[in-house]
Amino acid sequence: ETALQKMYSEWEEIILDISPYKDTGTYVLKGSDDIIQKLDDDMVMTNTMEFSPYKKPFEERLNRWEQTLKLITYVIEEWLECQRSWLALEPIFSSPDIRKQLPTESERFGTVDKTWRKILDNAAKTPQALKFCPSEKLLEDFKHNNKLLGHVQRGLNDYLESKRVAFPRFYFLSNDELLSILSQTKDPTAVQKHLRRCFENIGSLT
């Protein structure tokens, strides 16, 4: 009982590090390693208690606590996956040129972006992990976002592949380098710094 109460009290003190991200007007979750480590440790402790011959009077509380820890774990996992994809795609879809060339993917990313901002605004207002994270609705939102972001990433890869097929020299460029050109189609000189990679013995063009 004491160990169970101690875990609960420690979780009441855990605050999510929700920090503003650049000039996007939204936030990201930082310092998640400590929370993941704490989740792992407490999950082991809870599972050990499950085998205790003295658990009977506290069994219901123990089961509830185990479900809470599991839910927090699932939420954090989906959250971090969503965050990684969002961070990679946000600068790409902030370009009007890319939005024009990939309307379907832009719409999907826009849906995710809207949900992301709403969730992170709420997280910034209620950063206590134990209050914010154990939520089935939050888990479903992140799962749905990750599904949409998977479609966006596949659409983006297909788009880049079509550009490389049309102009095979683009195969020498990474996805990020190619996107930096395609996101500035009104500026032909944007290709300048990538010429060395595309063509042998050409440093720049006038």
Phi and psi in degrees as a GROMACS rama.xvg file:
@    title "Ramachandran Plot"
@    xaxis  label "Phi"
@    yaxis  label "Psi"
@TYPE xy
-63.3095  -44.1827  THR-2
-63.62  -38.8176  ALA-3
-64.5677  -45.5812  LEU-4
-64.777  -38.1905  GLN-5
-62.8  -45.2213  LYS-6
-59.6638  -46.2001  MET-7
-60.7155  -44.4395  TYR-8
-62.9119  -39.9748  SER-9
-64.6956  -39.8151  GLU-10
-68.252  -29.2098  TRP-11
-64.1287  -23.7368  GLU-12
-90.3584  -12.12  GLU-13
-78.39  122.94  ILE-14
-113.097  130.423  ILE-15
-69.6911  137.473  LEU-16
-87.1512  89.5261  ASP-17
-98.9674  108.799  ILE-18
-116.18  144.859  SER-19
-59.2823  142.619  PRO-20
-110.831  109.437  TYR-21
45.681  -134.961  LYS-22
-110.901  34.4003  ASP-23
-83.4367  -14.0386  THR-24
79.5799  10.707  GLY-25
-132.547  -168.915  THR-26
-128.408  169.378  TYR-27
-135.746  160.993  VAL-28
-90.0712  126.146  LEU-29
-116.528  167.207  LYS-30
58.2761  40.8528  GLY-31
-78.3508  -17.0898  SER-32
-58.6617  -41.9205  ASP-33
-64.1138  -40.2882  ASP-34
-66.4948  -42.1722  ILE-35
-62.2774  -42.1593  ILE-36
-63.2893  -42.4712  GLN-37
-63.5288  -41.4436  LYS-38
-60.7972  -45.5216  LEU-39
-60.9764  -46.7356  ASP-40
-62.1433  -45.6887  ASP-41
-71.7732  -28.3555  ASP-42
-67.7975  -41.3414  MET-43
-62.5847  -45.1899  VAL-44
-60.651  -44.1728  MET-45
-65.2818  -42.8382  THR-46
-63.6676  -35.1166  ASN-47
-64.12  -41.1808  THR-48
-62.6615  -30.6787  MET-49
-58.6179  -28.2756  GLU-50
-94.8681  4.09318  PHE-51
-73.4518  137.225  SER-52
-71.4206  -10.1132  PRO-53
-103.552  14.8249  TYR-54
-79.2712  -17.7238  LYS-55
-48.2993  -51.0719  LYS-56
-64.2263  -21.0451  PRO-57
-113.076  11.6597  PHE-58
-58.364  -43.659  GLU-59
-64.3261  -45.4432  GLU-60
-62.3174  -41.0578  ARG-61
-62.7048  -44.2872  LEU-62
-63.1216  -42.8703  ASN-63
-61.9066  -42.6768  ARG-64
-65.2009  -39.8357  TRP-65
-62.3855  -43.3942  GLU-66
-63.7351  -37.7149  GLN-67
-63.0724  -47.7491  THR-68
-61.2711  -41.6988  LEU-69
-61.288  -44.6188  LYS-70
-63.8729  -42.6427  LEU-71
-60.7788  -42.6007  ILE-72
-59.8242  -48.6265  THR-73
-61.5529  -42.5847  TYR-74
-63.0022  -46.63  VAL-75
-63.2639  -41.0651  ILE-76
-60.6119  -49.2729  GLU-77
-66.8675  -37.0126  GLU-78
-60.3911  -49.7401  TRP-79
-65.8482  -36.4006  LEU-80
-64.0112  -44.2085  GLU-81
-63.4655  -42.2704  CYS-82
-62.7536  -43.15  GLN-83
-58.9892  -46.1242  ARG-84
-68.1441  -42.6282  SER-85
-61.6731  -43.0091  TRP-86
-62.3908  -36.8593  LEU-87
-73.4976  -36.4873  ALA-88
-92.1392  -22.8243  LEU-89
-57.4128  -49.0237  GLU-90
-65.0589  -29.1554  PRO-91
-67.6648  -48.4911  ILE-92
-85.5524  3.71693  PHE-93
-85.6901  -4.60686  SER-94
-87.1355  123.7  SER-95
-58.3035  -35.1245  PRO-96
-62.7312  -45.389  ASP-97
-66.0164  -41.8337  ILE-98
-59.6488  -38.0621  ARG-99
-69.5239  -37.561  LYS-100
-81.6211  -22.3344  GLN-101
-127.905  67.9402  LEU-102
-61.2976  -41.2768  PRO-103
-65.8403  -48.2212  THR-104
-63.9299  -36.9915  GLU-105
-63.8508  -39.9058  SER-106
-64.898  -43.2038  GLU-107
-63.3245  -44.1951  ARG-108
-64.1642  -37.5093  PHE-109
-60.2651  -39.4999  GLY-110
-62.4955  -45.8626  THR-111
-63.5389  -44.8015  VAL-112
-59.0561  -41.1931  ASP-113
-63.2731  -47.1972  LYS-114
-63.966  -43.4383  THR-115
-55.7275  -49.6243  TRP-116
-61.9657  -39.8376  ARG-117
-64.5368  -47.098  LYS-118
-61.4419  -47.3411  ILE-119
-69.4139  -31.1919  LEU-120
-62.1983  -44.5699  ASP-121
-64.2987  -39.1939  ASN-122
-64.6742  -37.5338  ALA-123
-66.7234  -32.2746  ALA-124
-78.8787  -34.0399  LYS-125
-126.513  75.4745  THR-126
-80.8328  -0.408395  PRO-127
-67.3192  120.549  GLN-128
-57.6283  -41.3003  ALA-129
-71.128  -25.2931  LEU-130
-85.9497  -38.8428  LYS-131
-88.0404  -42.9712  PHE-132
-74.9207  -41.5419  CYS-133
-74.7406  78.4358  PRO-134
-140.054  120.154  SER-135
-62.3196  -37.4149  GLU-136
-63.7982  -43.239  LYS-137
-62.3716  -42.4255  LEU-138
-61.3229  -44.7888  LEU-139
-63.468  -40.1993  GLU-140
-61.3245  -45.7695  ASP-141
-66.6308  -39.5579  PHE-142
-61.3846  -45.1407  LYS-143
-62.8365  -42.9026  HIS-144
-60.0137  -43.8866  ASN-145
-64.6027  -35.3618  ASN-146
-64.6758  -46.3714  LYS-147
-63.437  -42.1502  LEU-148
-65.0017  -31.1078  LEU-149
-62.8619  -43.5147  GLY-150
-63.4032  -41.8083  HIS-151
-61.7828  -46.0668  VAL-152
-62.5933  -41.6057  GLN-153
-65.1875  -42.8924  ARG-154
-61.4536  -39.8268  GLY-155
-66.1374  -42.4957  LEU-156
-63.3041  -41.0895  ASN-157
-62.6089  -40.3991  ASP-158
-62.7318  -45.6162  TYR-159
-64.8075  -39.2124  LEU-160
-62.1242  -40.085  GLU-161
-64.9547  -34.3315  SER-162
-69.9934  -36.3744  LYS-163
-70.9178  -36.4003  ARG-164
-64.1583  -39.923  VAL-165
-70.29  -32.08  ALA-166
-141.16  87.3606  PHE-167
-55.9725  -21.4638  PRO-168
-60.2718  -21.9481  ARG-169
-68.1235  -14.3419  PHE-170
-65.2285  -20.3744  TYR-171
-78.6023  -8.87226  PHE-172
-103.008  148.402  LEU-173
-74.3822  167.697  SER-174
-58.0392  -42.9725  ASN-175
-63.5584  -41.1668  ASP-176
-66.4007  -42.6781  GLU-177
-64.6473  -40.3407  LEU-178
-65.2235  -33.9327  LEU-179
-65.2334  -28.1042  SER-180
-78.2914  -48.3467  ILE-181
-68.9111  -21.8453  LEU-182
-84.5332  -0.0323186  SER-183
-132.642  50.7624  GLN-184
-64.9894  -19.2882  THR-185
-78.971  -11.0129  LYS-186
-116.522  94.316  ASP-187
-59.6934  -26.6775  PRO-188
-73.8425  -6.32642  THR-189
-63.0181  -20.4517  ALA-190
-79.4823  -16.0267  VAL-191
-51.572  -50.2051  GLN-192
-72.508  -9.15765  LYS-193
-102.247  -0.937415  HIS-194
-60.8303  -38.2214  LEU-195
-58.9952  -35.1291  ARG-196
-75.1352  -34.1294  ARG-197
-80.4512  -37.5816  CYS-198
-129.419  139.857  PHE-199
-71.7163  138.813  GLU-200
62.2676  21.1169  ASN-201
-119.162  116.668  ILE-202
-90.9658  -42.9754  GLY-203
-159.755  166.262  SER-204
-126.493  149.905  LEU-205
